[in-house]
Amino acid sequence: MAFFKKKTSSEPQEPMNLDEVMKKFDRESNTRIWEGAPKAVVTCVLALFSLFCIYVTIWATWLDELRLTTFMGFIILIGYLVFPAKKGVQKVNYMPWYDVVLMALGTLAFGYFALNAQEIVSNFNISVLEVVIGVCGIVSLVELCRRSVGLPILCVAGVLLIYALFFGSTNPDFGKRIIELVRRMFYSKDGILSIPVNVCSKYIVMFIIFGAFLERTGIADFFIKIANALVGRFSGGPAKVAVVASAMEGMVSGSSVANTVGSGAVTIPLMKKTGYKPEFAAAAEAAASTGGQIMPPIMGAAAFLLAETIGVPYSNIVLRAILPAVLYFAGVFIAVHLEAKKEGLRGLSKEELPRLKPLLKQTYLLLPLILLVYLVGTSQNTIAYAAAYAILAAIAVSMFSKETRLTPSRLLQALAAGGQGMITVAVACGIAGIVAGLITSTGLATMVIGAIVDLAGNQLIIALFLTMLCCIVLGMGVPTTANYCIMAATCAPILIQMGVPDIAAHFFVFYFGIVADLTPPVALAAYAGAAIGQANPMKTAITATKLAIGAFIVPYVFALNPAMLFIDGGNVFEILLIGATSLVGIFGVASALEGYILTHMKWYERVMAAVGGLLLVDPDLMTDVVGLSLLAVVVVLQMMQKKKTRPLQA
């Protein structure tokens, strides 16, 4: 990474402030600088866009093509107002002419489609003028994607586009190929306006606005204080605080990098202060923060796409995600606990911890979240209405304290933040629609499915492993939303074909798309944590992958035994048994990676613990018995060794 001094691996790294970290690893933070009257105008435009989204989502009954093109037209408009062409020092109140041209072309292209939506939908053929307009809209969106999302997804789209033009069509007329491609990608629901953008405009926007309002109630700071009060005093307290706080913060935010920077600014320095190595401190925060995308009730944007793709209510996805999410965070918690014991690290002193009793008086901050959970779980309310009522509740609870009270100015800022937060997600969804459309229309999906099925034979475990590799490789720089869309079109059908239930198959690719934020070489959450902790980025990413071992084990468990997701008729006892054996299995693998349980482990103990833990992934009774037996032997050996040697920590 360019921001680190390249001398020796042990040399302390030069720290970055939080703004620099966000700008380095979170493209949403690389924005234009507006001041004075221009800033007021841009803020009002962003706020109006949020209000427009609320109105359209809840009250409007527009034709889908009209609603989606209007939404994307606004995204292009505000996207170019917010994101400059390149990183670096920006001139105040400056927007170059080419940005104005791109903004105008893109906005007008989607505007033309919106004004003529009925006619375009009913007419299969498009004119030469409409081809030019479609190309302008696509180019404008692609450039905005480069600025706000990044190049990797565009590289994928570019390769697929070349394949579609030269190899994916049987039409000998190259001009007609271009016309057909533009029609499909811009003017139909098989491209930009497909499921991802539809879900984004209907559901995700409301949760983004809700998150912006909730942030201004001070709930993130409340979560950190509560976590400190609950677990800060225990061995390795700050790392456990990071896990607990990130789990709670993950309930209202699905951004790995933002979570890492937000809570990591507090927890990473504390972890280093209590004795954790910089790489471990940064990795613990990154691993915990990445789990925010799988933590109900507000999961990552891809979770909404998952619900729409499978055709089940979002509340159904939330319910099924609970146990896997708990196991994921339990795995990270176990790993940081074992590291603390191994290094003899103590918790925070009583003087450093907040008092729990005064914090309990602030539990009213949770009311909007509780209301959201209740409304999402009731069939009488749509997701959009649930989010709208939760926004009103967030405004109400903000009035209880002078520090968080939403004045007209703060209300405007919350709406503007919500509007700005939609840009990156909407753009990623638009490009994801193009990618998914190209994969299906060219027949590549069928080819990939056939290739993996042939490689796997009849062995489900091999198909799961190959699918995992595809998700992780594809996720190197590709947003989770796009990653999920591609894998849902290619690899999920493979697992379904081999007998995995639809929901379990889609959850599997969803999970492994997320862990790409931790796995090197492109591990944005880990690198952001490394920048805060002045740690080696690659070592941080490797350590974060070890800590997040639960994310690699849990998907195999629910793919092999879907009862974990409350499907295939699993009863309460069976689900509890699966949860318990999975937790023990995660403990076994985590202890093998850490090399510690009660004392330092011998190499053969680590092998036995790893094998025992992995055997517990398979739901078969025999593998469970063997796995538990191996782990029991390891624990007994550890107890015997501890008696012979003085423990590192009493």
C-alpha angles and dihedrals in degrees: 000000000000097000094064125082109247104219116100131347091236095053114109111255122237109256125238125210118241095260090054091049093051093047091048098049106017114059090195087073095057096089138149119267112243122178136177118354095355090054090051091050094049091046091052092048091052092047092048089051090055090050090047091053091049091050096046094044096049108027114014120094098193129155108272093241091051093048095046097044091048090050093050092045089058090046090056091047097050093034093064091042089057107033123059124209095256143011124259136065111351127207113241115254092357129138117168121229094250091058090052090050094049091046092049094046094049096043092047092047093056089039091056090052091049093051092047099033097122094050095044093049093051094045116069094196124069129205127241089254090054090050090055091046091050092050090051091051093048094046091049091051092046092053091048088051090054090054101042106027108021143243105284096076090046090053089055091047091046094053090048091047092054090047091049093050099045107024110013100067133064093202107113092204106089092196091056089049089058092047091050092047093051091046092051097042100041110020103038138057091250094078135025093351095050129116098299095058091040092054091043093054095043104040118359095059091059092053092047090054090046090052090051091053094043091051089060092056089068094245094142092058088045091055092052092049092048091049090050091051093049104043108003094099095056127091108296089006100174092056091050088048088055091053096046094042092047091049090053094041089048089064089071103028131050099190116109097195095043091049092048093052095039100054095019091067086069105029103042096058089046092051091051090047092056093050108272115140112251093245092052094045092051092043094051091054093045093049092048094044093050088059088068089085091063098038115104144257097034105025128172119300090259090066090067089050089050091055093048094045094051092039099236131124116270089238086063091056092047092053094049093046095059101083096042090049092050090050091049094054091041088057093052090046092052091050095052090045092054091047090051092050092046092052095039094239121170131208131253120291121254090252092057095052127085117239114256098214097064089045091057088064087064095056087107085083087074094059096092090051092047090049090050092052091049095048095044088053095053120082093215092073130059120224091253093055091046091054092045093054090045089054090054089049091051089053090049096050091047088066092065092076132042091219094057101030111133104231118185088267093051090044089056091048091050092051091047092049089051091051093049092046091060096060101077094041094048093047091048089049091050093052090042088057090054092048094047091046092052092048094053099038094051095047093243091128090060091047093051092046091051093047095051093043089053092049093047096045107188094326110114093191090059091049090050091050094049091047090051091053091049092051094048095046092046091046093062096114097337112116117250092247093056092040091054093047092053095044092045088057096044118020105025091064088055092058091044090051089054093054104270111137115251095250094047092048093051092044088053095057090040092057096047092047088059098050089063085084087069106033118088145271092038106027106148098176092049092047091050090052090047091054091053094044095043088237136146104272098215093047088048092052092049092048091047090053089053092049092049092055088128089068089059096046105039096061090055090051096054092040091054094037111024091185086089086071091049093253135118092044100291112173125219094263093050092049092049090049092050090048092049096047091045091052091050089047091052089049090053095051093042092051090049091053092046094042092222142093110143095345137353111309128233117235093255091051090055091050092049092048092049094047092045092050094048092048089059089062090072110077092217114120093228094054090047092053093047092045094050091046092053092049091047090054090050092051091049091050089049091052091050092049092048091056090055096049135045109257118244091233131021 
